[in-house]
Amino acid sequence: MTEAPAILIVEDEPLISMMLEDFLDALGYRLAGCVDRVDDALDHVARGGFSAALLDVNLRDGETSWPVADALSDRGQPSCWQRAAAMTRCPNGMRMCPCSASLTRSTACATPSPRS
């Protein structure tokens, strides 16, 4: 039997984190971890053991999860970003992909762009 893919959640709002955990469970995914700070997320990225990540772009105290997205991209792992305000562009090196459902006002999935 194949093990379900594991997903890392980076989200600073506890109720949203719990909702995402429930969604993942209902869809048959495993939770690799749920963190609310960039440092903790980067520790998870360094350890590996998950297939993709759901990232809240804007975290507490002005932190953004872009360093986590960069670290995931460097490892070739996909991520899905969400934020309350509309996203009009991706950071350099990321390619935006359509998502099937929007959990917030703006959700974008990214896969690493090939590096030259």
GIDADA-V841454 format. One record per backbone hydrogen bond with DSSP energy under -1.0 kcal/mol. CO is the residue of the C=O (numbers start at 1). NH is the residue of the N-H. E is the energy in kcal/mol with one decimal. If there is no record, write none. Layout:
BEGIN
co: (CO | CO)
nh: (NH | NH)
e: (E | E)
END
This chain:
BEGIN
co: (5 | 6 | 6 | 7 | 8 | 9 | 10 | 13 | 14 | 15 | 16 | 17 | 18 | 19 | 20 | 21 | 22 | 23 | 24 | 25 | 30 | 33 | 35 | 37 | 38 | 39 | 40 | 41 | 42 | 43 | 44 | 52 | 53 | 54 | 55 | 57 | 60 | 63 | 65 | 66 | 67 | 68 | 69 | 70 | 71 | 72 | 73 | 78 | 79 | 80 | 81 | 82 | 83 | 91 | 93 | 95 | 97 | 106 | 108 | 109 | 110 | 111)
nh: (30 | 51 | 52 | 32 | 54 | 35 | 56 | 17 | 18 | 19 | 20 | 21 | 22 | 23 | 24 | 25 | 26 | 27 | 29 | 28 | 7 | 9 | 11 | 41 | 42 | 43 | 44 | 45 | 46 | 47 | 48 | 8 | 80 | 10 | 82 | 65 | 63 | 59 | 69 | 70 | 71 | 72 | 73 | 74 | 75 | 77 | 76 | 53 | 110 | 55 | 108 | 57 | 106 | 94 | 113 | 111 | 109 | 83 | 81 | 97 | 79 | 95)
e: (-2.8 | -3.1 | -1.1 | -2.8 | -3.0 | -2.6 | -2.7 | -2.5 | -2.5 | -2.1 | -2.8 | -2.6 | -2.3 | -2.5 | -2.7 | -2.4 | -2.6 | -1.9 | -2.9 | -1.3 | -2.5 | -2.7 | -2.3 | -2.1 | -2.9 | -1.8 | -1.8 | -2.5 | -2.4 | -1.8 | -2.2 | -2.3 | -2.5 | -2.9 | -2.6 | -1.9 | -2.0 | -3.0 | -2.1 | -2.6 | -2.2 | -2.6 | -2.5 | -2.6 | -1.1 | -2.8 | -1.4 | -1.2 | -3.5 | -3.5 | -2.4 | -3.0 | -1.4 | -1.8 | -1.8 | -1.3 | -1.7 | -2.0 | -3.5 | -2.9 | -2.0 | -1.2)
END
